[in-house]
Amino acid sequence: MVKIQEIPLNQIRRPLPRQTDRQKVEALMESIAQEGLREPIDVLEVEGQYYGFSGCHRYEAHQRLGKETIKCRVRHAPRSVLQKHLA
């Protein structure tokens, strides 16, 4: 079951480093400031911890805007699924 919820940015672990496009982040910052986030980022919830592997531009835009939370599509998963994402 997938649910949408606001999660504090500081509770989302991002274990895989990603390069972001500065212009794309700036365009998202403008859009988010005016309209809010249209498409939630996807996170895995494993044993009470949140892990983000996608949505890196939206995540960075929220950080740079000084937002404390971000709208997430949360999917519960066992540790074995997390290991596959990290492999």
N, C-alpha and C positions, 0 to 999 in steps of 0.2 A: 504494500500500500504506500502510495506517495502522498505527502502532505506539503502544503505551502506554509512556510512560517518565516518570521523575521528572526535572524540569528545575529548575535554580536560578531562583528568582523574578527575580534580578537579570540573568538572561540573556534574559528575555522582554520584548520591546519592545511597548508598547501605544500605537501611534501615534494612535489616535482617543480623545479624552477622552470619558469616560462619567460620567453622574451615577449615584451608587449610593444605595440606600435604606438608611439607617442601621440600621433595625430588621431588615431582611432580612440585612444583614451580621452583626449581632449574633446572630441566630438561627443562621446558618451557622457562626459561630465556636463556638457551643455544640455544635452537631452534629458539627463537624469535630474538636473537642477530645475528644468522647466516642467517636465511631465512625470518625474519619478521613474522608477525602473519598470520597463514594460515586460521584460522576460526574466523570470527568476533564474538564478544560477543553480546548478545541480550539485548537491552534496550527498555524501554517504554518511550515515550515522552508524558508527561501529562502537559498541560498548560505551555509549554515551559521549563519544568524541565525534566531531564533525570534520570531514575531509573533503576538500574541494580540488577537483582536477580539471575543471573547465571554467569558463566565465572569467578568465584572468583579466580581460580588459574591463569588464563590469566591476569586478572586485577592486581593481586598482583605481578606477574612477571614483568609487565610493570612498576609498581611503583618502584620495586627494581632495575630495569634497568635505572631508571631516565627518562623514556619516559614521554612526556607531553601529548600525545594523544594516543587513542586506536581506532582501527577499530571496528565500531559497526553496527549491523543490527538494524535499528531504526523502531519501530512500534508505530504509533500514537494511543493513547487510551484515553478514557474519564476517569475522576476521579473514576468512579464506577469500572472500571477494575483494577485500582491501588488498591482500597480498597480490592478487592478479593485476590490480591497477598499478602496483609498485614494481612489478616485474619488468 
